[in-house]
């Protein structure tokens, strides 16, 4: 059973707040780079760039980073050397990069994304924006900007749906039974 905990208007409001925080922290920067992790992070990067522009914040360059095959079996990488979802048509050298993802949980995705970014260039700073922070970490990663923090058990499934990918905009949480309950204990 899934519960909708945020709807489209609430998501939009939280994105505007995140954009304001990004613009304020980087007010003295001439420009910043917003790089979204494919799929939903890239959609969020576009939305945040639009909101920052409305605020007359720093100029933004927007890109998308596909880490699907990054760190995968090297035989796969040899066969598929181009990550089709990556689209960063600008240099990140000596620039402030705001890396954007939909959900921060263990930190593994962000760790992998930072490794991939550092292979593309040498940013002056990397900031992290995650719409949902689930609070549990395997890697010592924390977000600079967060839309919402959701505490729950490791069994809960949390998802951000966006129109461009899912045909609807909402945040859902699915409470799952403990494994003992599945085993009849």
C-alpha positions in Angstrom: 0.0 0.0 0.0 1.4 3.4 -1.0 0.6 6.7 0.5 1.1 10.0 -1.4 2.9 12.3 1.0 3.5 15.2 -1.4 1.6 16.3 -4.4 2.6 18.5 -7.4 2.0 21.9 -5.8 4.0 20.9 -2.7 6.9 19.6 -4.8 6.9 22.8 -6.8 7.0 24.9 -3.6 9.9 22.9 -2.2 11.8 23.2 -5.5 11.4 27.0 -5.4 12.7 27.0 -1.8 15.8 24.9 -2.9 16.4 27.2 -5.8 16.3 30.2 -3.5 18.8 28.5 -1.2 21.1 27.7 -4.1 20.9 31.2 -5.5 21.6 32.8 -2.1 24.6 30.6 -1.3 26.1 31.3 -4.7 25.1 35.0 -5.0 28.6 36.1 -5.7 29.2 33.5 -8.4 28.9 34.7 -12.0 27.6 31.3 -13.0 27.1 27.8 -11.6 26.6 24.4 -13.2 23.6 22.3 -12.3 24.2 18.7 -13.2 21.4 16.3 -12.6 21.8 12.5 -12.3 19.8 10.8 -15.0 16.7 10.4 -14.9 14.8 12.3 -12.3 17.8 14.3 -11.1 18.2 15.7 -14.6 14.5 16.8 -14.6 15.0 18.5 -11.2 18.1 20.3 -12.5 16.1 21.8 -15.3 13.3 22.9 -12.9 15.8 24.4 -10.4 17.6 26.3 -13.3 14.3 27.8 -14.3 13.5 28.9 -10.7 17.0 30.3 -10.2 16.6 32.3 -13.4 13.2 33.7 -12.1 15.1 34.8 -8.9 17.7 36.5 -11.1 20.3 34.3 -9.4 23.6 33.4 -11.0 23.6 32.2 -14.6 23.2 28.5 -14.8 24.6 25.9 -17.2 22.6 22.7 -17.0 23.8 19.2 -17.8 22.9 15.5 -17.2 25.1 12.8 -15.8 24.4 9.1 -16.6 26.2 6.8 -14.2 24.3 3.7 -15.3 27.5 1.9 -16.5 30.0 3.8 -14.4 31.9 1.5 -12.2 30.3 -1.5 -13.9 32.1 -4.5 -15.3 34.9 -3.2 -17.4 34.0 -5.6 -20.2 30.6 -3.8 -20.5 32.3 -0.4 -20.6 34.6 -1.5 -23.4 31.5 -2.6 -25.4 29.6 0.6 -24.5 32.1 3.4 -24.0 29.6 6.2 -24.4 27.0 6.8 -21.7 24.2 8.1 -23.9 22.4 9.9 -21.1 25.4 12.1 -20.2 25.0 15.6 -21.7 27.5 18.1 -20.3 28.3 20.5 -23.1 30.5 22.8 -21.0 33.7 22.6 -19.0 33.2 22.1 -15.2 36.9 23.1 -14.5 37.2 25.7 -11.7 33.4 26.1 -11.5 30.8 25.6 -8.8 28.9 22.4 -9.6 25.6 21.6 -8.0 25.0 17.9 -8.3 21.3 17.0 -8.2 19.6 13.7 -7.5 16.0 12.8 -6.5 16.7 10.7 -3.4 19.7 10.5 -1.0 19.7 7.3 1.0 22.9 5.3 1.3 25.1 7.8 -0.5 26.4 5.2 -3.0 24.8 6.9 -6.1 26.3 10.3 -5.1 29.7 8.8 -4.4 29.7 7.2 -7.9 28.5 10.5 -9.5 31.2 12.5 -7.9 33.8 10.0 -9.2 32.3 10.4 -12.7 32.4 14.2 -12.4 36.0 14.2 -11.4 36.8 12.2 -14.5 35.2 15.0 -16.6 37.0 17.9 -15.0 38.2 19.7 -11.9 35.4 21.7 -10.3 36.2 24.5 -7.8 33.4 23.1 -5.6 30.8 20.4 -5.7 27.5 21.1 -3.8 24.8 18.5 -3.4 21.0 19.0 -3.9 18.7 16.1 -3.2 14.9 16.4 -3.2 14.4 13.7 -0.7 16.8 12.8 2.1 16.0 9.4 3.6 18.6 9.8 6.4 20.5 6.5 6.3 24.1 6.5 5.0 26.6 3.9 4.0 29.0 6.6 2.7 29.7 9.9 4.6 27.6 12.1 2.2 25.3 14.9 3.1 23.1 17.2 1.1 23.7 21.0 1.0 20.1 21.5 -0.2 17.1 19.2 0.6 13.4 19.5 -0.4 12.2 17.1 2.3 13.6 14.7 4.9 11.8 11.4 5.3 12.6 9.1 8.2 11.4 5.6 7.9 12.5 2.0 8.2 14.9 0.5 5.7 11.9 -1.5 4.5 10.0 1.5 3.3 10.1 2.3 -0.4 10.1 6.1 -1.1 9.8 7.4 -4.6 9.7 10.8 -6.3 7.6 10.7 -9.5 7.9 13.6 -12.0 5.7 14.3 -15.0 8.5 14.1 -17.5 9.4 10.5 -16.5 6.4 9.1 -14.8 3.4 11.0 -16.1 2.6 12.3 -12.6 4.3 14.4 -9.9 4.2 13.1 -6.4 6.2 11.7 -3.5 5.0 8.3 -2.3 6.0 6.1 0.6 5.2 2.4 0.6 5.3 0.8 4.0 6.5 -2.8 3.6 6.1 -5.5 6.1 9.1 -6.8 7.9 10.6 -10.1 6.5 9.5 -11.9 9.7 5.9 -11.1 8.8 6.4 -12.6 5.3 7.6 -15.7 7.0 4.6 -15.9 9.3 6.6 -15.1 12.4 
